[in-house]
């Protein structure tokens, strides 16, 4: 009798019935359907079908098919698990990207809000500074003024954050002498207005009242350079303004 391995059923269950028929044919003396030597080599270390009682051979076939089904189910589970892990990885990457983008947008919004708040604060401070300065008409007229008095008037009329720039220009132009006159050009006063009578736009007493001259000079610097500090920057580059 030829020996056929039970393992043959586990490997090729689709042909189990045919194989069993071959076994029966061999048992009855018929010609084998497959080369005996091949079956011998494949089943050298396995239990022989002929060694299993005829009543249990169907059970062996069923067990072999069950093993195949279990193997296929296990492979399917592994593939499904791998697919689920890959989907989770992709979703996690998307979530991380979305969180990063949201964080960047939030940071940018906070930066813009902070910049806006800072600007509004600075503008409010500037308005408060300007509203707190005195007008030229609020000073009582005097026959003459000392340098200290003229500087004190300027401090009360010029915004605090612009005073140093204003002072730098006046220092260079007239050393705070409100009656300073340039004999060659005719420039006059604290700011050396040329011609001097331009300051009449600020008041008829432009020749004798330093407050009127300060008012005119401040207006001139604001209108032409944006501020006394703008005028001072120009003066430093050109030695005039």
Secondary structure, DSSP 8 states (H G I E B T S, - for coil): ----BTHHHHH-GGGHHHHHHHHHHHHTT---SS-HHHHHHHTTTS-BGGGS-GGGHHHHHHHHHHHHHHHHHHHHHHHHHHHHHHHHHHHHHHHHHHHHHHHHHHHHHHHHHHHHHHHHHHHHHHHHHHHHS--GGGS---S---HHHHHHHHHHHS-GGGHHHHHHHHHHHHTT-TT-B-TTT--BTTTTBSSGGGGGGT-TTTTT-HHHHHHHHHHHHHHHHSSHHHHHHHHHHHS--
